[in-house]
Amino acid sequence: KIFKMRRRKHYQKHQGHRQNYTELRIDAIAA
């Protein structure tokens, strides 16, 4: 789970703010 989140974080930077939305939602669920 940790390595998955890290990979998504990098993806978000590459994709743009659109992925940021997904990352934010995942962060909220993980928290």
C-alpha positions in Angstrom: 0.0 0.0 0.0 2.9 2.4 0.8 4.7 1.7 -2.5 1.4 2.2 -4.3 0.8 5.6 -2.8 4.3 6.7 -3.6 3.9 5.6 -7.2 0.7 7.5 -7.5 2.3 10.6 -6.1 4.8 10.6 -8.9 2.1 10.0 -11.5 0.1 12.9 -10.2 3.1 15.2 -10.8 3.4 13.8 -14.4 -0.3 13.9 -15.2 -1.3 17.3 -13.7 -3.8 18.7 -11.3 -6.4 16.3 -12.6 -4.6 13.4 -10.9 -4.2 15.6 -7.9 -7.9 15.2 -7.3 -7.6 11.4 -7.1 -4.6 11.6 -4.9 -6.4 13.9 -2.5 -9.3 11.5 -2.3 -6.9 8.5 -1.6 -5.1 10.6 1.0 -8.4 11.2 2.8 -9.3 7.5 2.7 -5.8 6.5 3.9 -5.9 9.1 6.7 
